[in-house]
């Protein structure tokens, strides 16, 4: 109970009670069948599959694979909400991203857009300095808020929890309307016995630093990526399996949502088209809550509070 109330205090919860956090999924934009770009019909199929669990998805870029052009009609038809990613590097890519925002956001009511996020672990990878990322957040916010009806859409960033707590990046936290933190116990090599403790600790550290830096507990905060792979190679003490992914879902995803933290899970579907990139055999293609045939979840996604 001591840990529970400590978390509740951090979340400004009276009497250790908090509304359930929302659930969403990170979503790939390429088909598994041929690695081609998803079309509107593909997104409609994706949304039909996950609709019983959430109506919130996140994509990583606006222009790649014609994402906004193809996904927005499906978002509207399915009554979903979208986190729109903007890739802030390189300059040509960034220009294409801004052009996509200008061209396609006016075609849909802003109520379908949860937020616009500039960068996905740009600080973690060292793609941009904190001041440069903050500048691009400001630039994108000016663009988005200049679109009729979009004046109140939050603009922020997504990064790994450990760089968000680094004081040298405070200017990013101060600039962002919404801050989204990624945390993977698997990539820390945690045992299952310690995986949820590690995850909670990482996220609460990030939330505390963000609140302190912004000088308010009234902030928009999400977990941006978390999850557990169901197959592939082990990383340290972390072993991919369906049973371990199911345990992580119940203890960590359900657990953090029970404390009112909005959570985006990586990811909705396996992406079997992906080449290996991590050096861990096979793991990159097995993060989905669903297999790549979009049929049924690999394990129960229900939480005790559902």
VOGU-3710 file (C-alpha; in Angstrom, 3 decimals, decimal comma):
1> xxxxxxxxxx> 0,000/0,000/0,000  2,948/2,324/0,661  4,076/2,129/-2,986  0,520/2,548/-4,201  -0,060/5,699/-2,183  3,354/7,070/-3,136  2,420/6,694/-6,789  -0,978/8,192/-6,063  0,652/11,199/-4,423  2,827/11,716/-7,464
11> xxxxxxxxxx> -0,284/11,619/-9,634  -2,073/14,084/-7,344  -4,646/11,440/-6,486  -6,873/11,961/-3,499  -7,297/8,886/-1,332  -5,285/6,685/-3,692  -8,034/6,704/-6,355  -7,422/7,501/-10,001  -9,314/7,132/-13,257  -8,162/4,295/-15,495
21> xxxxxxxxxx> -5,532/5,327/-18,039  -6,391/5,072/-21,714  -4,972/2,339/-23,957  -3,642/2,741/-27,483  -1,303/0,985/-29,895  1,685/1,953/-31,984  0,956/0,988/-35,569  3,148/0,037/-38,500  2,437/1,521/-41,918  3,671/-1,306/-44,162
31> xxxxxxxxxx> 1,876/-4,508/-45,113  3,351/-7,809/-44,038  2,304/-9,507/-47,268  4,597/-7,493/-49,541  6,160/-4,716/-47,392  4,150/-2,228/-49,445  2,602/0,861/-47,969  -0,745/0,351/-46,275  -3,753/1,803/-48,054  -6,961/3,037/-46,468
41> xxxxxxxxxx> -8,516/-0,436/-46,727  -5,575/-1,905/-44,790  -6,007/0,593/-41,990  -9,741/-0,097/-41,901  -8,931/-3,780/-41,423  -6,450/-2,948/-38,634  -8,969/-0,750/-36,857  -11,708/-3,353/-37,143  -9,421/-5,859/-35,414  -8,388/-3,662/-32,485
51> xxxxxxxxxx> -11,644/-1,748/-32,077  -12,827/-3,905/-29,192  -9,832/-2,781/-27,146  -9,100/0,787/-28,161  -9,771/3,489/-30,721  -6,368/5,186/-30,307  -3,319/4,582/-32,512  0,034/6,227/-33,090  2,155/6,441/-36,240  5,756/7,589/-36,419
61> xxxxxxxxxx> 5,748/9,885/-39,431  3,288/11,926/-41,482  4,698/11,647/-44,997  6,343/8,207/-45,135  4,268/5,702/-47,119  1,680/8,427/-47,709  0,608/7,816/-44,126  -1,683/10,786/-43,530  -3,237/10,555/-46,980  -4,127/6,903/-46,427
71> xxxxxxxxxx> -4,855/6,685/-42,719  -6,999/9,767/-42,123  -10,036/8,523/-44,094  -9,905/5,302/-42,071  -9,515/7,247/-38,826  -12,659/9,222/-39,586  -14,678/6,254/-40,831  -13,742/4,163/-37,785  -14,059/7,045/-35,308  -10,498/6,559/-34,077
81> xxxxxxxxxx> -8,012/9,052/-32,659  -4,502/9,430/-34,052  -1,159/10,482/-32,628  0,599/11,950/-35,677  4,358/11,575/-35,676  6,710/14,044/-37,349  10,247/12,931/-38,236  12,443/15,969/-37,559  15,577/14,790/-39,432  16,983/15,077/-42,072
91> xxxxxxxxxx> 15,992/18,479/-43,496  14,376/17,078/-46,651  12,412/14,521/-44,650  11,377/17,159/-42,134  10,172/19,425/-44,943  8,097/16,560/-46,371  6,597/15,947/-42,940  5,512/19,569/-42,577  4,096/19,551/-46,095  2,009/16,477/-45,235
101> xxxxxxxxxx> 0,642/18,176/-42,112  -0,323/21,248/-44,128  -1,929/19,200/-46,888  -3,900/16,603/-44,929  -4,746/17,866/-41,431  -7,234/20,380/-42,883  -9,155/17,437/-44,392  -10,227/16,079/-40,995  -11,664/17,623/-37,852  -9,102/18,158/-35,115
111> xxxxxxxxxx> -11,169/16,028/-32,728  -9,692/12,960/-34,470  -6,120/14,051/-33,680  -4,901/13,171/-30,187  -1,602/15,038/-30,578  1,250/15,762/-32,949  4,627/14,467/-31,771  7,927/15,743/-33,118  10,632/13,111/-33,010  10,664/9,531/-31,787
121> xxxxxxxxxx> 13,688/9,015/-29,525  15,544/11,779/-31,356  17,373/12,673/-28,140  18,155/9,056/-27,285  19,757/8,470/-30,679  21,505/11,845/-30,659  19,756/12,938/-33,865  19,138/16,414/-32,465  20,308/18,481/-29,531  17,697/19,421/-26,932
131> xxxxxxxxxx> 17,628/23,027/-28,154  17,219/21,957/-31,787  14,393/19,572/-30,930  12,665/22,244/-28,848  12,952/24,635/-31,785  11,330/22,107/-34,114  8,535/21,446/-31,637  7,852/25,190/-31,617  7,961/25,316/-35,410  5,536/22,422/-35,837
141> xxxxxxxxxx> 3,220/23,847/-33,175  3,078/27,139/-35,066  2,212/25,238/-38,256  -0,437/23,033/-36,632  -2,050/25,811/-34,620  -2,238/27,879/-37,799  -4,665/25,356/-39,305  -8,287/26,311/-38,713  -9,722/24,367/-35,787  -6,320/23,044/-34,679
151> xxxxxxxxxx> -5,467/25,834/-32,271  -5,695/23,570/-29,221  -4,109/20,372/-30,536  -1,147/19,508/-28,292  2,296/19,280/-29,878  5,158/17,543/-28,110  7,639/14,705/-28,376  8,334/11,042/-27,648  11,584/9,788/-26,150  13,132/7,176/-23,928
161> xxxxxxxxxx> 12,433/7,688/-20,239  16,120/7,875/-19,329  16,875/10,858/-21,553  13,731/12,649/-20,421  15,005/12,602/-16,836  18,382/14,027/-17,878  18,453/17,661/-16,837  20,278/18,746/-19,997  17,062/18,058/-21,920  14,835/20,218/-19,725
171> xxxxxxxxxx> 14,187/22,732/-22,508  12,341/20,024/-24,461  10,059/19,260/-21,521  9,400/22,954/-21,003  8,519/23,423/-24,672  6,307/20,379/-25,234  2,550/20,413/-24,643  2,558/16,621/-24,369  5,451/14,412/-23,290  5,476/10,687/-24,102
181> xxxxxxxxxx> 7,960/8,317/-22,472  9,146/4,944/-23,780  10,212/2,203/-21,366  11,108/-1,418/-22,150  11,978/-3,820/-19,368  12,950/-6,341/-22,057  15,681/-4,042/-23,398  16,987/-3,666/-19,859  17,426/-7,430/-19,669  15,045/-7,772/-16,729
191> xxxxxxxxxx> 13,718/-11,028/-15,335  9,952/-11,416/-15,337  10,022/-11,161/-11,554  11,492/-7,654/-11,807  10,022/-6,488/-15,125  6,979/-4,662/-13,766  8,943/-3,064/-10,906  11,517/-1,771/-13,381  8,819/-0,465/-15,716  6,917/1,360/-12,968
201> xxxxxxxxxx> 10,112/2,881/-11,612  11,186/4,140/-15,052  7,826/5,706/-15,853  7,419/7,301/-12,434  10,890/8,807/-12,641  10,002/10,321/-16,001  6,654/11,641/-14,782  8,158/13,198/-11,677  10,892/14,991/-13,616  8,408/16,248/-16,211
211> xxxxxxxxxx> 6,065/17,573/-13,527  8,927/19,240/-11,646  10,413/20,765/-14,798  7,067/22,112/-15,976  6,123/23,231/-12,475  2,739/21,535/-12,599  1,068/18,174/-12,114  -1,547/19,161/-14,696  0,261/17,828/-17,750  -0,520/15,573/-20,690
221> xxxxxxxxxx> 1,603/12,455/-20,316  1,585/9,033/-21,976  3,689/5,943/-22,060  4,640/5,878/-25,739  6,151/2,442/-26,216  6,268/-0,600/-23,991  5,625/-4,296/-24,384  7,281/-7,698/-24,480  8,221/-9,793/-27,529  6,622/-13,205/-27,952
231> xxxxxxxxxx> 9,495/-14,847/-29,870  13,128/-14,306/-30,815  16,368/-14,184/-28,877  16,801/-13,361/-25,214  18,365/-10,108/-24,039  20,180/-10,585/-20,769  17,660/-12,188/-18,435  14,695/-11,138/-20,588  13,181/-14,088/-22,459  10,618/-13,628/-25,244
241> xxxxxxxxxx> 7,543/-15,849/-25,053  3,778/-15,605/-25,248  3,480/-16,410/-21,548  5,964/-13,688/-20,596  4,263/-11,160/-22,848  0,924/-12,032/-21,252  2,416/-11,593/-17,778  3,967/-8,260/-18,699  0,635/-7,098/-20,097  -1,221/-7,909/-16,887
251> xxxxxxxxxx> 1,387/-6,675/-14,420  2,753/-3,666/-16,303  0,304/-2,479/-18,962  -2,815/-3,139/-16,903  -0,972/-2,129/-13,750  0,175/1,294/-14,968  -3,235/2,019/-16,500  -4,849/1,166/-13,168  -2,855/4,093/-11,745  -4,250/6,463/-14,335
261> xxxxxxxxxx> -1,316/6,478/-16,775  -2,318/6,584/-20,441  -0,387/3,895/-22,324  0,504/3,205/-25,939  1,735/-0,352/-26,429  4,381/-1,371/-28,953  2,794/-2,655/-31,009  -0,573/-3,667/-32,437  0,594/-6,266/-34,986  3,707/-8,279/-35,640
271> xxxxxxxxxx> 5,683/-6,802/-38,533  7,076/-9,842/-40,303  8,280/-7,708/-43,218  10,974/-6,109/-41,038  14,617/-7,050/-41,503  16,639/-7,771/-38,331  18,031/-4,541/-36,897  18,725/-5,111/-33,207  21,228/-7,950/-33,424  18,838/-10,062/-31,326
281> xxxxxxxxxx> 17,699/-12,917/-33,563  14,082/-12,604/-34,653  12,849/-10,333/-31,895  12,008/-7,286/-34,061  9,171/-9,094/-35,829  7,385/-10,373/-32,725  6,293/-7,386/-30,661  2,665/-7,365/-31,776  -0,275/-8,081/-29,510  -1,701/-9,681/-32,642
291> xxxxxxxxxx> 0,052/-11,849/-35,206  0,499/-10,410/-38,680  -2,687/-12,063/-39,960  -4,820/-9,629/-37,902  -7,083/-12,299/-36,423  -7,054/-12,650/-32,644  -4,711/-11,477/-29,881  -1,872/-13,792/-28,905  -2,962/-13,582/-25,256  -5,704/-11,957/-23,240
301> xxxxxx> -5,689/-8,164/-23,419  -8,379/-7,801/-20,797  -7,493/-6,168/-17,487  -9,142/-6,813/-14,137  -10,835/-3,414/-14,319  -12,350/-4,017/-17,801
//
